Amino acid sequence: MPEGAVDLRLVVVDMDGTLLLPSGEVPAAFWPVLERLEERGIAFVPASGRQLATLRAGFGPHGVTSFVAENGTVVVREDEIVATTALETAVAREAILAAREAGAGRPLGIVRCGVHGACVEQADEEFLQVAGQYYHQLTVVEDLLAVQDEVIKVAVHDAIDAAPTAEAVFARFAPAQQVVVSGKHWIDVMPATADKGRGVRALQEALGVTAAQTAVFGDYLNDLPMFPVAEHSFAMADAHPDVAAAARYGAPSNADAGVVQVLEHLLGDASVPSGRMRG
């Protein structure tokens, strides 16, 4: 862990498996830390595969105005969208068809993601409940291919295990497109020019912040692109092995409110036991 004062100006934090408790809630102890960040002029940015509307609903009431949403395909600075990256219409169509075909007899769910909303064609309550956790603005339609708005991402939910499905069904989309395993059960087919790291760089440029003034936290493969652009990179205690290997430091698990503990340490408000950190 850094010793002494840290010139911190930007804190970027993944949600699931990182900031959020296993129950899916923000730790109560985080909100006072957020206030201290704001008092010191340090920007806090959620970076997630979640929809912009979902992140705004959760953090907007607490004064957060910048976001890296949809795994970096939407970047917002001070409540203004500063960058979006869309899939080609033909690619989005092909990804939806591939998921439909693979989903025959399998528990796959498809979300067609746009900047201002998402659509699904599965109307079963179980899938809608799962998708609703990540997509605050969600519409059920008869046919995803008939929707006309811009597509920034096609998200596919595998109730069993996303990684094998990503390899078996969607590997053919790479490298022209990104195929990102963004959690145990989610696959995102995205433009090759968008990821969380590019989103963080866009905010650094907009805010005049350097990598040395940036801290990032993550736990899964879609968080990896953030680590090279921040001098203070933290992998959660139960992070994917590749994420743990790429991070400069380790943090306690999300179940132990590890992000809160580390931020308190960086702000000089508390000390984290040295055994819980890895340098």
N, C-alpha and C positions, 0 to 999 in steps of 0.2 A: 504493500500500500504506500502511496505517496506520504512522505513525512513533511510536516510543516504546512504552510499556507499553499493552497492551490488556486491559481487564477482561473476559476471556472466561470464560463459564460454560457454554456449550452449543455443541457442534460437530455439525452434521448433514450427513451425506455420502451422496450417491447412490453406487451400486455400479458398474454396467456403464458403461464409458466415463468414469468419474470416479475412484473409488478403485482399482478393479481394473485390473490390467495387461491388455493385449490378449489375453494367454493365459487370462484369467479368474481369475488368482491375485491375492491381496493382496500388495503389495510387502513384501519382508522387512523393509525399513527402517521400515514403518509400526508394527510391534509395539512397538519401543522408544518411539516417539512416543506411542502409546496409554498406555504406562506413565506417561509424564510428564504426560499429561492427567489421568490418575487421581490421581497424586500431588498435583496442583494443584487437585483438586476440580472439574475441568471434565468435564461429561458428554459422552460420545461416543455418537452415535446414528446407526446406519445407516438410511437412508430409501430404500426401494426398491420396485419393483414385485414383487420376490421375496416368496415366502411367508414367514410368520413362522417356521415350522419351519426353513426354509433359513437365515435370518439367525441364528437361535439356534444352529444347528449350527456355523456359521462363526465366530461372535463370542462366544457364551456361554462357551466354555472360557477365554476371555481376560478374563472379568469384565464384559463388556458386558451390561446388563440392561434397556436401554430401546431401543425400535425403532419406526419408522414403516414398517409392512409393507403389501404389496398396494396400493401407491400411495396410502396414507393411509386405507384402509378399516379397518385394524387398528392401534391405537396402544397400545404397551406401556410402562409406567413401572415400573422396578425389578421386572421379571418378572411384573407384574400387568397384565392387559388392562384399560385404562381407557376405551377407546372402540372400538366397532365400528359400521360402517354397512353395512346390507344392501340389496340390490336387492329390489324387489317380485318375488314369484314369477312373476307374469305377464310382467314385463319380462325376467327372466332366461330364461324359456322362449322368448320372442320373439327374443332375441338369439342363442340357440343355434340356433333354426330358421333365422334369417337366415344364420348362418355355414354351416350345413349346405347350404342352397340355393346360396349363393355358392361353396361349396367343391366343387360338382359339376364335376369335371374340372379343379379348381384345387388347389394345394397348401396348403389351409388346415387348421390344427389347432385344436381347441377344448379349453379347460381350464375346467371349472366349479370355481370357487374358493370354499371355505368357510374359516371361521376356523381350524379345526384340520386341514384337509386339502384336497386337490384331486382331482378325478376327470377322466379322459379316456376316450373310447371308441375312439380310434385306438390300435391295439396294435402298429403297425409300429415296429421298433426305432429307426429314424432319428428319428421324432418323439418317442418316449419318451426318447431320449438328449438331445434339445434341451430338452424340457419339464423333464426331471429336473435340469437345471442351475439352474432357478428354483424348482422345487417339490420339496422334500425328501420330503414326504409325498404320494405320488401313487398313486392307485388306478385300475386299468383296470376299467371297468364296461361292460355291454352297451348301456345307454341312459342318457345324461346326464339326460334328462327324468324318469327314474324315481327319481333320487336325491332323498331327502327333506330333507336338512339345509339350513340357511340359506345363501343365496348372497350373497357380498360383492362378487363381480366375475366377469365372463365374459371370459376372455382368449383372444384369437385370434391364432394364429401364421400369418403369411404368409411363405413361404420366399423370395418375390421382393421385395416392397416393401409395407410396411404402410400407408403414407400414402394411396396411391390407393384401396386397399381400404376404409380407414376412411371416406373421402369417399363412395365409390360404394355401399357396403353398409350402413354404420352411421350415416351422417349423420342419418338420419331419427329416431334415438333422442335427438338433441339438440334443444333444450336441457333437456328433462325429465330426461335422464341425461347423464353425461359420457362422451364418446368420446375417449379419450386415446391418442395415438400415443406409446408408451413406449419405443420403440427402432426400429431399422431394420425389424424383422420382427414387432413385437408391437403389438396393439391391445387396450385394456382398456375394456370397457363397465362403468361404475361408477355408483353413486348420485351425484346432482348435489351432494350435501352433503358429499362426501369428496374430499380431495386431499392431497398432501404438505404443502401450506401449512397447512391446517387441522390436520393431525397435529402439525406443529411448534408451532403456537399452543397446542394442548392440552398439549404437554409444557412449553412456557414457563410456562403458568399453573400446572401441577402442580409445577414446580420453582422457581417464583418468579423466573424469568429474563426479562430484557427483550430487545427486539430489538437494542439496543446491545450486549448481552452475547452475541449469537448470531452464529455464522458458518455459512454453508451453502455447499455445493459441488454443482454439477450440470453436465450437458452436454446434456440433451435436453428435449423439450417438457413431459414430465410433471414436470420439476423447476421449471418456471417459477413455480408458486404459492408456492414456498418463498422466493423472492427478496424480495418486499415485506415479509416478516415478520422479516428479518434485516438489520442494518446492514452486516454484512460478508458480502457475497454474491460468490461466485467462479464464473465460467464457465471450463471447461477450454479449452485452446488450440484444440481442434478441435470445440468445441461447435456445436450448431445455431445458425445466425445469429440467430434470435429470442432464444435463451438468452444469447448473447454480448451482444446489445444491452440486455438487461434487467439484467445483472449489474453491480455497482458496480466489480468488479475482474476481471482475467483471471488465470488460473493456467497453469502449464506443463501439457502434455498428460498423460493417464493413463499413456502409454508412458514418460514421464519421471518418473513418481511425483510428479506435480504437487501432489497433496493433501499428501503428506509434506513437500515443499519449503515449501509455504505455512505449514503448521502449525509447522514448525521456525522459520520466520521470526516467526510470531505469538508463539511461546513464547520467542523471544529466543535460540534455540539455534543458529541459523545465519542467514546472509543469502542472499536469493534475488537473482540478478542483476536489476537494475532493468529491463533490456530484456525480461525474461520476464513482467513485470507490466504491467497496464494500469489506470490510475486513472480 
